[in-house]
């Protein structure tokens, strides 16, 4: 949406406010004692609900596959993966529409954008129209099968009439001839003397409309498939509601489940602008079951559908598909800064007479040579030449080609001279044997425009030689012997290099020079220590001593950082269930698992940094995982506190804690989008500085105390309370601390927002 940024912020804030109000209303009408009894029975129903929702996704993907011109150029598996990833973004975005254009982007390497846009639009239109028609039928069933109140009778009558109108208009479009959007533009141009019809956007929209109409009108079988898939998807969701309600011993029929799904579908369309349907899902679930007289299962239905949504959103983000045919997700170039060259190029010389350490030697879980190439790809280098005279290491050549098609093996000095002649003045970065540097340092080299033909690239103000060399256009055409000599001088320099602590604190770039195998242990310790965050507190650093060895062991496995984040969410949910039982030993086991998840929580970020997979997407996945962990843990602690103390007062204490958590999360998400756009991982560092601006005793106190609520520290406190059989105290502290914290954020919001100027890389 374009327009005034303040208006956009107002709309986003209003959407969140509406969701928060609906959530509070839903909580107010929940009978916690009855809800706790019914939620306990979800153990069997929840997996069945996930199966039905999985069938719903398959039906939607099947329908989408039929919306492409046949034969398709993309596989069904690829479509399913793209769709899940896009739906995950739709689930988490404020207006719920980000997923549709994302599908086109993720298919751009295999499908023409016009065809992809037409397929996405056709599937969405068919789903909306088909669902609307089924809603009309479901409304008629509800009117005939249930003794509805006057208000509910009018609601379902309105649904039936609206569905009839939409179905009629759709039939007229399908049976008609000609176009509609193009005809409208022609009339507008004729009336106002304009030529909008010839514009790029208008022509693209007209082509998409033509594609959709051709797909619909020329293949009646496609319409049958789309309607069948829509009906199947609708039935799956109705069966999900029926299974959940039956599992909670709430009497309902299949007609009742269809009625519940009818109302839920309409509510979901109306609340698409609310992120994750926050509040709207809960409110619509309670209202729908009330309409058919199954009030007792409303809370269980809302909870199951919330968990289902989080599960599929997490899975969609975890399997986020790779795009492009020449670049993989693990080494997508970092475009946070502009480059001074047209085609960034790097020359890597993995062997040197004075260096005895093998390029196959493992450094932090990856071979040295592979680490160099991955770092260069992350830094944005589009051409990487590897000099291996006389094909002296075919195994290394095969390994590096497998990393990326951007790698070109140069078999002789003469081949390099010919390749260098094609650089067209782009300049060149050189890195020699036994040298490993961070993507940040290679970006510095890429952007360096030296006056001298060949210069050393510094690792920081106090470290003038890193082992990396930069050549300008003239230097890139220098004799091979001169380039080798420059690399040998840089690699053999006696100047010191920054320590891992100095790299983690942001004082320098990571630069490692290894000449002999005996240098490897010190390099290993340095790169491990450099993976720490400068915001890590004492407990976080203590956790990293345990998580780093695990991360390095996982680096050589197919497991990605995003997939690990999803696994940790599942572990946190299981710990929450253990807390909800309310027994001493389940509480201790839940505390242990929560603590284990806290330690492992560092692994996803460490794997991403050590494999050069850091991304804003990964940070948002970790953030969503952390927020899900907090909500689940405190919900489980609340139920467990009621069972342990036999006091329903803790339901209200837990509701207050949850209210504080949600408002805190909303504010933090807002700050991530405003304070650190494109760099969400930097929120803590920037907020720490700005929160304490205009330092006062209470801001300093609040900031220090907030440390105990972090993912690294809080599980230790929970474990201590569990051992003392005092977990209800955590709920009370969360109710107080969560609300004090969001109030503090509001009071310091002006300082936290600071300047909107872009942050340095």
C-alpha positions in Angstrom: 0.0 0.0 0.0 1.4 3.4 -1.0 0.7 6.8 0.5 1.4 8.7 3.6 3.6 6.6 6.0 1.8 8.0 9.0 -1.5 6.8 7.6 0.0 3.3 7.0 1.2 3.3 10.6 -2.2 4.3 11.8 -3.9 1.5 9.8 -1.4 -1.1 11.1 -1.8 0.2 14.7 -5.6 0.1 14.3 -5.5 -3.5 13.0 -3.5 -4.5 16.0 -5.7 -2.6 18.4 -8.8 -4.3 17.0 -7.2 -7.7 17.4 -6.2 -6.9 21.0 -9.7 -5.8 21.8 -11.3 -8.9 20.3 -8.8 -11.0 22.2 -9.6 -9.4 25.5 -13.3 -9.8 24.9 -12.8 -13.5 24.1 -10.8 -14.0 27.3 -13.5 -12.2 29.3 -16.2 -14.7 28.0 -14.1 -17.8 28.5 -15.1 -20.0 31.5 -11.6 -20.9 32.6 -12.6 -23.8 34.8 -14.6 -25.5 31.9 -12.0 -24.5 29.3 -9.2 -26.2 31.4 -11.1 -29.4 31.5 -11.8 -29.5 27.8 -8.4 -28.4 26.7 -6.9 -31.4 28.5 -8.6 -33.7 26.0 -6.9 -32.2 23.0 -4.0 -34.7 23.1 -5.6 -37.0 20.5 -7.6 -34.4 18.6 -4.7 -32.1 17.9 -2.8 -34.5 15.6 -6.0 -35.3 13.7 -6.7 -31.6 13.3 -3.2 -31.1 11.9 -3.9 -34.0 9.4 -7.1 -32.3 8.3 -5.4 -29.0 7.9 -2.6 -30.7 6.0 -5.2 -32.1 3.6 -6.6 -28.6 3.3 -3.2 -27.3 2.2 -2.9 -30.2 -0.3 -6.3 -29.4 -1.8 -5.4 -25.8 -2.2 -2.1 -26.6 -3.8 -3.9 -29.1 -6.2 -6.3 -26.3 -7.2 -3.4 -23.9 -7.7 -1.5 -26.4 -9.9 -4.5 -26.5 -12.3 -4.4 -22.7 -12.6 -1.1 -22.8 -14.7 -1.0 -23.4 -18.4 -0.5 -27.1 -19.1 2.0 -28.7 -19.1 3.3 -27.0 -16.0 7.0 -26.0 -15.9 7.1 -26.3 -12.1 6.5 -29.5 -10.0 3.7 -30.0 -7.5 6.3 -30.4 -4.7 7.7 -27.0 -5.5 4.3 -25.4 -5.6 3.5 -26.9 -2.2 6.7 -25.6 -0.7 6.2 -22.1 -2.2 2.6 -22.0 -1.0 3.4 -23.0 2.5 6.1 -20.4 2.8 3.9 -17.6 1.3 1.0 -18.6 3.6 3.3 -18.3 6.6 4.1 -14.7 5.6 0.4 -14.0 5.1 -0.2 -15.4 8.6 2.3 -13.1 10.2 1.8 -9.8 8.2 -0.4 -7.0 9.3 -2.7 -7.0 6.2 -2.5 -10.7 5.5 -1.8 -10.2 1.8 2.0 -10.5 1.5 1.8 -14.1 0.6 0.2 -13.6 -2.8 2.9 -11.5 -4.5 5.6 -13.5 -2.7 4.4 -16.6 -4.6 5.1 -14.9 -7.8 8.5 -13.8 -6.6 9.4 -17.4 -5.5 8.4 -18.8 -8.8 10.1 -16.1 -10.9 13.0 -18.4 -11.9 10.7 -21.0 -13.4 7.4 -19.3 -14.4 6.7 -16.2 -16.4 5.5 -13.5 -13.9 2.3 -12.9 -15.9 1.5 -16.6 -15.9 2.3 -16.9 -12.2 0.3 -13.8 -11.3 -2.7 -15.1 -13.3 -2.4 -18.5 -11.6 -2.2 -16.9 -8.1 -5.1 -14.6 -8.9 -7.3 -17.3 -10.4 -6.7 -19.7 -7.5 -7.5 -17.0 -5.0 -10.6 -15.8 -6.9 -11.8 -19.4 -7.3 -11.3 -20.1 -3.6 -13.1 -16.9 -2.5 -16.0 -17.5 -5.0 -16.2 -21.2 -4.2 -16.1 -20.7 -0.5 -18.7 -17.9 -0.7 -21.0 -20.3 -2.6 -20.4 -23.0 0.0 -21.0 -20.4 2.8 -24.4 -19.8 1.2 -25.2 -23.5 1.2 -24.0 -23.8 4.7 -26.1 -20.9 5.8 -29.2 -22.5 4.3 -28.3 -25.7 6.2 -27.9 -23.8 9.4 -31.3 -22.0 8.9 -33.0 -25.4 8.3 -31.2 -27.6 10.9 -30.9 -25.3 14.0 -33.3 -23.3 16.1 -31.3 -20.1 15.6 -32.0 -16.9 17.5 -33.4 -14.0 15.7 -30.0 -12.3 15.4 -28.3 -15.4 14.2 -31.1 -16.2 11.7 -30.6 -12.7 10.2 -26.8 -13.2 10.0 -27.0 -16.5 8.1 -29.8 -15.1 5.9 -27.5 -12.3 4.9 -24.7 -14.8 4.2 -27.0 -16.8 1.9 -28.2 -13.7 0.0 -24.6 -12.4 -0.4 -23.4 -15.8 -1.6 -26.2 -16.0 -4.2 -25.3 -12.6 -5.6 -21.6 -13.5 -5.9 -22.4 -16.9 -7.5 -24.7 -15.2 -10.1 -22.1 -12.5 -11.0 -19.4 -15.2 -11.4 -21.6 -17.3 -13.7 -22.2 -14.2 -15.9 -18.4 -13.6 -16.1 -17.6 -17.2 -17.0 -20.4 -17.4 -19.6 -19.6 -14.0 -21.1 -17.2 -13.0 -23.8 -14.6 -10.3 -24.0 -12.7 -8.6 -21.2 -13.8 -6.3 -18.3 -10.7 -4.4 -17.0 -9.5 -3.6 -20.5 -13.0 -2.4 -21.5 -13.1 -0.2 -18.4 -9.8 1.4 -19.3 -10.9 2.0 -22.9 -14.0 3.8 -21.7 -12.1 5.8 -19.1 -9.5 6.9 -21.8 -12.3 7.8 -24.2 -14.1 9.8 -21.5 -11.1 11.7 -20.1 -8.8 11.9 -23.1 -6.1 9.9 -21.4 -3.9 7.0 -22.4 -3.7 4.9 -19.2 -4.3 1.8 -21.2 -0.8 1.9 -22.8 1.0 2.1 -19.4 3.2 -0.7 -18.2 1.1 -1.6 -15.2 -2.2 -1.4 -17.2 -0.7 -3.6 -19.9 0.5 -6.1 -17.3 -2.9 -6.2 -15.6 -4.7 -6.6 -18.9 -2.4 -9.5 -19.8 -3.1 -11.1 -16.5 -6.9 -10.6 -17.0 -6.7 -12.1 -20.5 -4.8 -15.1 -19.1 -7.3 -15.7 -16.3 -10.3 -15.5 -18.6 -8.7 -17.8 -21.1 -7.9 -20.3 -18.4 -11.5 -20.2 -17.1 -13.5 -20.1 -20.3 -11.4 -22.5 -22.5 -11.1 -25.4 -20.0 -14.4 -26.4 -18.3 -12.5 -29.3 -16.5 -10.4 -26.6 -14.7 -13.5 -25.1 -13.2 -14.6 -28.5 -12.0 -11.2 -29.1 -10.4 -11.2 -25.7 -8.7 -14.7 -26.2 -7.3 -13.9 -29.8 -6.2 -10.7 -28.6 -4.4 -12.6 -25.8 -2.7 -15.3 -28.2 -1.5 -12.6 -30.6 -0.2 -10.8 -27.8 1.6 -14.1 -26.6 3.2 -14.9 -30.2 4.3 -11.5 -30.6 5.8 -11.9 -27.5 8.0 -15.4 -28.6 9.0 -14.0 -32.0 10.0 -11.3 -30.3 12.0 -13.9 -28.5 14.0 -16.0 -31.6 14.4 -13.0 -33.7 15.7 -12.0 -31.0 18.2 -15.5 -30.6 19.6 -16.1 -34.3 19.8 -12.8 -34.8 21.6 -13.8 -32.3 24.2 -17.1 -34.1 24.7 -19.1 -31.2 23.3 -22.1 -32.6 21.5 -22.2 -31.5 17.8 -23.2 -32.9 14.5 -21.6 -32.7 11.1 -24.2 -30.1 10.2 -23.1 -28.1 13.3 -19.5 -28.4 12.2 -20.4 -27.1 8.8 -22.3 -24.2 10.4 -19.3 -23.3 12.6 -16.9 -23.4 9.6 -19.4 -21.2 7.6 -19.2 -18.5 10.2 -15.5 -18.9 10.7 -14.8 -18.6 6.9 -16.7 -15.3 6.7 -15.0 -14.0 9.9 -11.5 -14.9 8.4 -12.2 -13.0 5.2 -13.3 -10.0 7.3 -10.3 -10.0 9.6 -7.6 -10.6 7.0 -6.1 -7.2 7.9 -5.4 -8.3 11.4 -2.0 -10.0 11.8 -2.4 -13.8 12.5 -6.1 -13.1 13.0 -5.1 -12.1 16.6 -8.3 -12.0 18.6 -10.5 -12.5 15.5 -9.8 -16.2 15.5 -10.7 -16.6 19.1 -13.8 -14.4 18.9 -15.1 -16.1 15.8 -14.6 -19.6 17.3 -16.5 -18.7 20.5 -19.3 -17.0 18.5 -19.6 -19.8 16.0 -19.9 -22.6 18.7 -22.4 -20.4 20.5 -24.6 -20.2 17.4 -25.1 -24.0 17.4 -25.3 -24.4 21.2 -21.8 -26.0 21.7 -20.4 -23.3 24.0 -18.2 -25.6 26.0 -15.9 -26.4 23.2 -15.2 -22.8 22.0 -12.0 -22.3 24.0 -10.6 -25.7 22.9 -11.5 -24.9 19.2 -9.8 -21.5 19.4 -6.7 -23.0 21.0 -6.4 -25.9 18.6 -6.7 -23.6 15.6 -4.2 -21.1 17.0 -1.7 -24.0 17.5 -2.5 -25.3 14.1 -1.8 -21.9 12.5 1.5 -21.5 14.4 2.5 -25.0 13.3 2.0 -24.5 9.6 3.5 -20.9 9.8 6.6 -22.3 11.4 6.8 -25.2 8.9 6.3 -22.7 6.0 9.2 -20.5 7.2 11.4 -23.5 7.9 11.1 -24.8 4.3 11.3 -21.4 2.7 12.3 -22.3 -0.8 15.4 -21.3 -2.6 15.0 -18.9 -5.6 17.1 -18.6 -8.7 19.1 -21.2 -10.5 22.6 -19.8 -9.7 22.4 -18.8 -6.1 21.3 -20.8 -3.1 19.7 -19.6 0.1 22.8 -20.3 2.1 24.9 -17.8 0.2 22.5 -15.2 -1.0 24.5 -12.0 -1.6 24.2 -9.4 1.1 22.9 -6.3 -0.6 22.7 -4.1 2.5 25.2 -1.8 0.9 26.0 -0.7 -2.6 29.0 -1.9 -4.5 31.4 0.2 -6.4 32.0 -2.4 -9.0 29.7 -3.7 -11.7 30.5 -7.4 -11.2 32.3 -8.1 -7.9 35.1 -10.6 -8.6 37.4 -12.6 -6.3 40.5 -14.7 -7.0 41.2 -17.4 -4.5 44.6 -19.1 -4.4 44.1 -22.1 -2.0 47.7 -23.4 -2.3 51.0 -21.7 -1.6 54.5 -23.0 -1.2 54.9 -21.3 2.2 51.6 -22.6 3.6 51.4 -26.2 4.7 47.9 -26.3 6.1 45.5 -28.0 3.8 42.5 -26.2 2.3 40.5 -29.3 3.3 41.2 -28.8 7.0 38.1 -28.2 9.0 37.6 -24.8 10.6 34.4 -24.5 12.7 32.9 -27.4 10.9 33.6 -26.4 7.3 36.7 -26.9 5.2 38.8 -23.8 4.9 38.4 -23.5 1.2 34.6 -23.9 1.3 34.5 -21.3 4.1 36.3 -18.8 1.9 33.9 -19.4 -1.0 30.7 -19.2 1.2 32.0 -16.0 2.8 32.6 -14.4 -0.7 29.1 -15.4 -1.9 27.6 -13.9 1.2 29.6 -10.7 0.6 28.0 -10.4 -2.9 30.8 -11.7 -5.2 29.2 -12.9 -8.4 32.4 -14.3 -9.9 34.8 -16.4 -7.9 37.9 -17.8 -9.6 39.9 -20.5 -7.9 43.5 -21.0 -9.1 44.4 -24.7 -9.2 47.3 -25.1 -11.6 47.4 -28.4 -13.5 44.2 -29.4 -11.7 46.3 -30.3 -8.7 43.2 -31.0 -6.5 40.3 -32.3 -8.4 38.4 -33.2 -5.2 38.6 -29.6 -4.1 37.5 -28.3 -7.5 34.4 -30.6 -7.3 33.6 -29.5 -3.8 33.8 -25.8 -4.6 31.8 -26.1 -7.8 29.1 -27.8 -5.8 28.9 -24.8 -3.4 27.9 -22.5 -6.2 27.9 -22.2 -10.0 29.6 -18.8 -9.5 32.9 -20.7 -8.9 35.2 -21.1 -11.9 38.3 -23.3 -11.7 41.4 -21.8 -13.4 43.9 -24.5 -14.3 46.9 -22.4 -15.2 48.4 -18.9 -15.0 47.6 -18.4 -18.7 43.9 -19.3 -18.1 43.8 -16.6 -15.4 45.4 -14.0 -17.7 42.6 -14.7 -20.2 40.0 -14.5 -17.5 41.4 -11.3 -16.1 41.1 -9.7 -19.5 37.3 -10.0 -19.3 37.0 -8.1 -16.0 36.4 -4.9 -17.9 37.8 -2.6 -15.2 35.7 -4.1 -12.4 38.6 -4.5 -10.0 39.6 -7.6 -8.1 39.7 -8.9 -4.5 42.4 -11.5 -3.8 42.7 -14.0 -0.9 45.4 -16.6 -0.5 46.0 -19.9 1.1 45.3 -20.3 4.8 43.4 -17.1 5.0 39.8 -16.9 6.2 37.9 -13.6 6.6 34.3 -12.6 7.3 31.8 -11.5 4.7 31.9 -8.0 6.2 35.7 -7.7 5.5 35.2 -9.0 1.9 32.4 -6.3 1.5 34.9 -3.7 2.7 37.4 -5.0 0.1 34.7 -5.0 -2.6 33.9 -1.4 -2.0 37.5 -0.2 -1.7 38.7 1.8 -4.6 42.5 2.0 -4.2 44.7 4.5 -5.9 47.6 2.1 -6.0 47.3 -0.9 -8.2 47.5 -3.4 -5.3 46.8 -2.6 -1.6 46.2 -4.5 1.6 42.7 -4.5 3.0 42.6 -3.7 6.8 40.7 -5.7 9.3 40.1 -2.5 11.4 41.7 0.8 12.4 44.4 -1.0 14.4 44.9 -3.9 12.1 46.2 -2.7 8.7 46.9 -6.1 7.1 44.2 -8.8 7.1 45.6 -11.2 4.5 43.2 -9.9 1.8 44.4 -7.8 -1.1 42.5 -5.4 -3.3 43.6 -4.6 -6.9 42.2 -1.8 -9.1 41.6 -2.2 -12.8 45.4 -1.8 -13.6 46.4 -4.1 -10.7 44.0 -6.8 -11.8 45.9 -7.0 -15.1 49.3 -7.3 -13.4 51.4 -10.4 -14.0 50.4 -13.5 -12.1 53.7 -13.5 -10.2 52.9 -10.0 -8.9 49.5 -11.0 -7.6 51.0 -14.1 -5.9 53.7 -12.0 -4.3 51.1 -9.6 -2.9 49.2 -12.5 -1.5 52.3 -14.1 0.0 53.3 -10.8 1.6 49.8 -10.3 3.1 49.5 -13.9 4.3 52.9 -13.9 5.8 52.6 -10.6 7.5 53.8 -10.5 11.2 51.2 -7.9 12.1 48.7 -8.9 14.7 45.1 -9.8 13.9 41.9 -8.9 16.0 40.9 -11.4 18.6 37.5 -13.1 18.7 36.4 -10.7 21.5 37.3 -7.6 19.5 35.4 -9.0 16.5 32.3 -9.8 18.6 32.4 -6.3 20.1 32.4 -4.8 16.6 35.9 -3.2 16.9 37.2 -5.1 13.9 36.4 -7.6 11.1 37.2 -11.3 11.5 40.6 -12.2 9.8 42.4 -15.5 10.3 45.8 -16.4 8.8 46.9 -20.0 9.1 50.2 -21.2 7.7 50.7 -24.5 9.5 48.3 -27.1 11.1 49.5 -25.9 14.5 47.8 -22.5 13.8 44.4 -24.2 13.5 43.5 -24.5 17.3 44.0 -20.7 17.8 42.0 -19.9 14.7 39.2 -22.3 15.8 39.0 -20.5 19.2 38.9 -17.1 17.5 36.2 -17.8 15.0 34.1 -19.4 17.8 34.4 -16.5 20.1 33.7 -14.0 17.2 30.3 -15.7 16.7 29.1 -14.2 20.1 26.8 -11.2 20.0 28.1 -8.0 21.5 24.8 -7.9 23.5 25.4 -11.3 25.1 25.1 -11.1 28.9 27.1 -13.4 31.3 24.5 -16.2 31.2 24.2 -16.0 27.4 28.0 -16.4 27.1 27.9 -19.3 29.5 25.2 -20.9 27.4 27.3 -20.5 24.3 30.1 -22.6 25.8 27.6 -25.5 25.6 25.8 -24.5 22.4 28.8 -23.8 20.1 30.2 -27.4 20.1 26.6 -28.6 19.3 26.3 -26.0 16.5 29.6 -27.0 14.9 28.6 -30.6 15.0 25.4 -29.7 13.2 27.0 -27.6 10.5 27.9 -30.6 8.4 24.3 -32.0 8.6 21.4 -31.0 6.3 19.7 -29.3 9.2 19.3 -25.5 8.6 19.1 -22.8 11.2 15.5 -22.1 10.4 14.5 -25.7 10.7 16.3 -25.9 14.1 14.2 -22.8 15.2 11.0 -24.7 14.5 12.2 -27.7 16.4 13.0 -25.6 19.4 9.4 -24.2 19.3 8.1 -27.7 19.4 10.3 -28.5 22.4 9.1 -25.3 24.1 5.4 -26.4 23.5 6.1 -29.8 25.1 7.7 -28.1 28.1 4.6 -25.9 28.4 2.4 -29.0 28.4 4.5 -30.5 31.2 4.1 -27.3 33.2 0.3 -27.4 32.8 0.1 -30.8 34.5 0.8 -29.2 37.9 2.8 -32.0 39.4 6.2 -31.5 41.0 8.2 -33.9 38.8 6.5 -32.8 35.5 7.3 -29.2 36.6 11.0 -30.1 37.1 11.1 -32.0 33.8 9.5 -29.0 32.1 12.0 -26.7 33.7 14.9 -28.9 32.5 13.5 -29.0 28.9 12.9 -25.3 29.0 16.5 -24.8 30.1 17.7 -27.2 27.4 15.8 -25.2 24.8 17.4 -22.0 26.1 20.9 -23.4 25.5 20.0 -24.8 22.1 18.3 -21.5 21.2 21.8 -20.1 20.6 22.5 -22.9 18.0 20.3 -21.6 15.2 22.0 -18.2 15.3 25.4 -19.7 15.6 24.8 -22.0 12.7 23.5 -19.1 10.6 26.6 -17.0 11.4 29.1 -19.8 11.0 27.6 -21.0 7.7 27.0 -17.4 6.5 23.3 -17.8 6.3 22.3 -14.8 8.4 19.2 -13.1 7.1 16.3 -10.8 8.2 14.1 -13.8 7.5 16.0 -16.0 9.9 15.9 -13.3 12.6 12.1 -13.0 12.2 11.7 -16.8 12.4 13.7 -16.8 15.6 11.6 -13.9 17.0 8.3 -15.7 16.2 9.7 -18.8 17.8 10.8 -16.9 21.0 7.3 -15.2 21.2 5.6 -18.6 20.8 7.8 -20.0 23.5 6.9 -17.3 25.9 3.2 -17.5 25.3 3.1 -21.3 25.5 5.3 -21.4 28.7 3.2 -18.9 30.6 0.0 -20.5 29.4 1.2 -23.8 30.7 2.5 -22.3 34.0 -0.9 -20.7 34.5 -2.9 -23.9 34.1 -0.3 -25.7 36.2 -0.6 -23.1 38.9 -4.4 -23.5 39.1 -4.0 -27.3 39.4 -1.3 -27.0 42.0 -3.0 -24.4 44.2 -6.6 -25.3 43.3 -7.3 -21.6 43.0 -8.9 -20.2 39.9 -7.5 -16.8 40.7 -4.4 -17.8 38.8 -6.5 -17.8 35.5 -6.9 -14.1 35.9 -3.3 -13.6 36.9 -2.2 -15.6 33.8 -4.6 -13.5 31.7 -3.0 -10.3 33.0 0.5 -11.8 32.3 -0.6 -12.8 28.8 -2.0 -9.3 28.1 1.3 -7.8 29.1 3.3 -10.2 27.0 1.1 -9.5 23.9 1.4 -5.8 24.2 5.2 -6.1 24.7 5.5 -8.2 21.6 3.4 -5.8 19.6 5.6 -2.9 20.6 8.8 -4.9 19.9 7.6 -5.9 16.5 6.7 -2.2 15.8 10.2 -1.1 17.0 11.9 -3.7 14.8 10.1 -2.4 11.7 10.8 1.2 12.6 14.2 1.3 14.4 16.1 -1.4 12.5 14.4 -1.8 9.1 16.1 -4.6 7.2 18.3 -5.4 10.2 16.0 -6.8 12.9 18.8 -8.6 14.7 20.2 -5.2 15.8 17.1 -4.2 17.8 18.6 -5.1 21.2 21.8 -3.2 20.7 20.1 -0.1 19.4 17.3 -0.2 22.0 19.8 -0.6 24.8 21.5 2.6 23.9 18.4 4.6 23.3 16.4 3.2 26.2 19.0 4.5 28.6 19.2 7.9 26.8 18.5 10.6 29.4 19.5 8.1 32.0 17.4 8.0 35.2 17.4 5.5 38.1 14.2 3.9 37.0 15.2 3.4 33.3 18.5 1.8 34.5 16.6 -0.4 37.0 14.0 -1.5 34.4 16.7 -2.3 31.8 18.7 -4.4 34.3 15.7 -6.2 35.6 14.5 -6.9 32.1 17.5 -9.2 31.7 15.9 -11.9 33.8 13.1 -12.2 31.2 15.4 -13.0 28.3 15.5 -16.4 26.7 19.0 -17.0 28.1 18.2 -16.1 31.8 14.5 -16.8 32.4 14.8 -20.7 32.2 17.3 -20.7 35.0 14.8 -18.9 37.2 12.0 -21.2 36.1 14.2 -24.2 36.9 14.9 -22.8 40.4 11.2 -22.2 41.1 10.4 -25.7 39.8 12.9 -27.3 42.2 11.3 -25.4 45.1 7.8 -26.4 43.9 6.9 -22.7 43.6 6.1 -22.3 39.9 2.9 -20.3 40.6 5.3 -17.5 41.7 6.6 -17.3 38.1 3.0 -16.4 36.9 2.7 -13.6 39.5 6.1 -12.2 38.5 5.3 -12.4 34.8 2.0 -10.5 35.4 3.9 -7.7 37.2 7.0 -7.6 35.0 5.3 -7.9 31.6 3.0 -5.0 32.2 5.7 -2.8 33.8 7.9 -3.5 30.8 5.4 -2.4 28.1 4.5 0.7 30.1 8.2 1.5 30.2 8.5 1.0 26.5 5.6 3.4 25.9 7.1 6.0 28.2 10.5 5.7 26.4 9.0 5.3 22.9 10.3 8.7 21.7 13.8 7.9 22.7 13.6 4.4 21.3 12.4 5.6 17.9 15.2 8.1 17.8 16.2 9.1 14.3 14.8 7.4 11.2 18.1 7.6 9.5 19.4 4.4 8.0 21.7 2.4 10.4 25.3 1.7 9.3 26.0 -1.8 8.1 
